[in-house]
């Protein structure tokens, strides 16, 4: 369809929901991104790649293919040693990193690696989520880069409950081939076509072609593969509303993270009889169990984990992955001015008597509950520039200024606020 309202306005998203039949039908929106955004997004992806390369083997989901083959751990070392340079174009970097070879890169959890790109996409999606609510399992974006012929994964179906908004920033175009689940089953199980055989399945696919600046939406459950003949970048934003079984697994994993303890690589033997559980005492003693989690039964623990999960998502505009904290040790003074990082919000939740949790960009901070602290967060959440001195004035006058400055410093560290007229870090 052609753009006929301002991109990503409230009316634009209303049209999006109508054209996609309430997120159930694939559709291409032509010219959704203007030239400025296309160029900015493309540059941000190169900067993001440089950041990811510097992290080396950190487990954030990175796959690199050359000539259709997935690079192994040792081969990735060359990729890490050859990041995009400041000001280098995608074409120049690709020619240097993969000389004479077609390549494909799939990078997951992209929202974690580039603050400005993540914020811009969060602002774009905010009106949509105002209409449909935050996806229960959160939002994540993956980035597809390269000049490979077809998606290296082949014809595939993503997990149930995962739909995608694809921002295409080129420079080359792309074509997506889609098969509805029932049609794919019919072709492969009743008519004998081999699964993942793109050549055989291609004549039966629905095709969607898009170019730099276009947006493509694909609903959950669809079998698909992408094809291209030129170098391009696609930023795919996944909305996760998984099955209850998948949600339960995610909650258990999230709950375990709340119980993390100190690193301990010791190998410990337990010669005691099987009805003696005292050897577990040393393990339990190292767990940093939140106070409100103690003494709870299984049902209560999962409910608390779900509350934490939902607050973390809501404080981070739906993103599953918190950003990396600021690397510098910036501190604030009463004469400084700060502002919340829109569209993110700092949320609070009462936990145990006299205590509360503060959620900042997907991180949970625990502290004593005071009306002044809540008033400070409410003021910041209005989105206006605030003088630090004014915010400190909302606190108990008997407190030394360092108490409020410490909290503001934590919000700055975790990227919930930014200092105005200062480097962003």
FENURCOR-V164039 format. One line per field, one symbol per residue. phi: phi as a letter, one per 40 degrees, with the letter a starting at -180 (. if undefined). burial: b if it has 9 or more other ideal C-beta (glycine too) atoms within 8 Angstrom, else e. A space follows every 50 residues. Layout:
phi=???
burial=???
//
This chain:
phi=.ccbbddgcdcccccdccccffgbbcabbcgcbccccdcccccccccccc cccccfcdcbgbbbbbfgbcccdcccdccccbcdcdgccccccdcccbcg bcaabbbcfdccbacccccccccccdcccccbgcddcgbabbbbbibccb ddcgcabcddgbbbbbccbgcccabbbbbcdcccccccbcbgcccgccdc cdcbccbbbabdgcbbbbccgccaabbabbcabbbbbcbbbccccccccc ccccccccbdbccacccbcbcccccbbcccdccccccccddcccgccddc ccccccccdccccccbfgccbccccdccbdbbbdccbbacccccbcbbac bbdgbabbbbfgbbbbaccbdcccccccccccgccbcddccccccdcccc dcccccccccccdcgcbbccfadcg
burial=eebeeebebeebbbbbbebbeebeebbbbbbbbeeebbebbbebbbbbbb bbbeeeeeebbbbbbbeeeebeeebbeebbeebbeeebebeebbeebbee ebbbbbbbbbbbbbeebbbbbbbebbbbbebeebbebbbbbbbbbbbbeb bbebbbeeeebbbbbbbbbbebbbbbbbbebebbbbbbeeeebeeebbee beeebeebbbebbbbbbbbbebbbbbbbeebbbbbbbbbbebeeebbbeb bbebbeebbeeeeeeeeeeeeeeeeeeebeeebeebbeebbbbeeeeeee bbebbbbbbebbbbbbbbbbbbbeebeeebebebebbbbbbeebebbbbe beeebbbbbbbbbbbbbebeebbbbbbebbbeeeebbbebbbebbeeebe eebbbebbbbbbebbbbbbbeeeee
//
